[in-house]
Structures are given as structure tokens and as C-alpha cells.
Amino acid sequence: MPVQTGSVKQGLNHIKRIEANMKTLKVLLTAALCAAPFLATPTVANTATPVGDWQMANGESRFEITACGDGTQLCAKLTWLRDDLKDEANLAHLGEYVLQGAQMAGLNAWRGQVSYDGDTFTGRLILVDADTIRLNGCKGIFCQSMDLVRVS
């Protein structure tokens, strides 16, 4: 069967668009996942809280995590971007809440969703220790994991 050149080109162009959007999606997904674990924390003495300011371990973005809704939900707002990430697409989301409504899913773990450009991402946030959060998130077959460190 002959290969249809138009179909191959369309497929390659589609892959290039996906790759171009992954950088922006990574920033937004990170924000959303960071917020999810801050919804609720175990009420055990000396238990760390996820509420506060967090930065991706590579220093590319920062997020403010707060309790929201009825006080049991978690929200995250993108508050800062490293200079090399300050493009039009990312700057459009600076100051926006990227995560709302994350729910506790176990000891030091939360599940939440983030909406971006009409897409919904699902993820799990794990409070590894008082100063480290690990985020795991997926959109379809695209999954990634990243660490955040406490700024304050």
C-alpha cells in the first residue's frame, strides 16, 4: 500500500505541536499537582503542611498553595517563572489558579485535576517530607513525575 505523503506530514506536524505544548503543559501540570497535596494533611503532631510557597526542583517555576473552598480543598496559583520560560504562552498563566479542588487520597497524598486550554489532567501529589513534594500526572498516555521543594 503506498504511503500518503499528506498523512505523514500531518502526523509529523501534529507531533511537533504536541512537543511544543508539552513545555507549557509541564508548568501548568506542576502547579496543579503541587496544589493537590495541600488540601488536607494528617492531623498528627509535627506533621508538615503542604500550604506555602513551592518551587520546582529545577527552579523553573514557583507556586503558592493554599486551602480553599470549604477549607478542605487545595488550590495552587502560578506565581513566578524563570526568565527563560517567560514566553507569551506561559506568561498568560502567571497569577492564575491552575489547581482547585484537590482531595486527600491517603496519608500525605492527594488527587486532583487541573484544567488548561480545555484539557483536564489528573494527578497525584505526595508530601515526601516537610520540604519535598513529588507530583505524578497524566494526560492520556503522556505521564511525568517531578519534585518540588519548599521555598517558605
N, C-alpha and C positions, 0 to 999 in steps of 0.2 A: 504494500500500500504506500503510495507516495506521501511524503511529509508535506503538510501545508505550511508554507513559509509564513503566512499571516498569523496562523495559530501559534507557531513557535515564537514569533516576535511578540505577539500579545502576551504569551505566557512569560517571557523574559521581562517584558515591561512591567507586568504585574508583580513579579518577584522583586524587581528593583524598587517599586513603590512600597512594597511591604518592608523591605530593608530600610528605606528612608524613614518610614514611620516608626520603626522599632525603637529608635533612639528617643523620640518624643514619648512613645508609649512607656518606655522603661522608666522615665522620670515620673510620669503620672501614676504608673502602677506602683512604684516605690512609695509614693506619697499615700496612696490608698492603703496599701498594706501596712504601712507604718502606723496609720491611724487605727486600724482594726484592733491591734492588741491593747490599745489604750482605753478601750471601752470599759473594761472591768478587770480588776486584778484580785487575786485571792486576798481575803481579809485576815491574813496571818501576820503576826508581829514581825517587823523588819522586812516585810515584803516590798519589793520595789514596785513603783508605779510606772506605767508607760507614758503618763501625761508629762509633757515637756517638749523641749526642742531636740530634734534628732537630725543627724547628717548621714548621708550615705558614706560608707566606709572609704570610698574613693574621693570623697569631698566634692562631688559634682552638684549636690542639691541638699537643701535643708527643709524640714517640715515642722510645723507646730501641731502637736497632738493635744486635743482637749476632749473632755467629757462633753457630750451634747445630748440633745433630745430630752429625755426624762432623766438624764444623768447617768444612765446605764449604757448609753451608746457612745461610740467613739467617732470623732471627726478629725480629719487631718487637712491642713492647709499648706500648700507650697509657698514658702516664704523667701527663698533665696536660691539663686543659680550661680554656678561658677561662670566666669566671664566667657569661656569658650562655648558655653551652652546657651548663651543669650541670643538665640535667633528668634525670628518672628513667631514661629510655632510655639516654642517653649515660653517666651515672654507673655504670650496670650493667656497662659495658665497661672502665671505668678500672682499670688494672692487669692487664688481660687481654692475652695474646698474640693479636694479630689476624692475624699472618702467620707462617707456618712453612714451611720447605722451598723457598724461592725458589732458583732455579738461574741461573747465569750464562748469558746468551744472546748474548754478543758483547762487544766492547770497551766497558767501562763500562756495560753493560746487563744487566739481569736480568729474568726472567719468574717470576711466582709466582701463587699463588692464596690467597685469604682466605675463610674460612667465617664466615658470620654468619646467625643465625636460620635455619639450614638451607639458605641460599643460598651459592653459590660464585661469586666474582668473579675474573676473570682480568685480569692487568695487566702492564705493562712499566715498569720503573724505569730511568732513565738518569741516571748521575752526570755532570752537565753540567760541573761543576768541583769543586774541593775543598770548596766550601761550598754547592753547589746541587744538588738532585735534582729531576727532573721525573718525575711519575707520570702514566701514561695507563692508564685502566682502563675495563672494560665489563662490564655485566650485561645480556645480551640486546641491545636497541637503545639502552640508556642508556649513554653514554660520557662521560667527562670527563677533563680534564687539570688538574694542579695542581703547584705548585712548593713545595718545602720548603727551608729554609735551616738550616745547621748552627748549633746552639746552643753546643756544646762539642766 
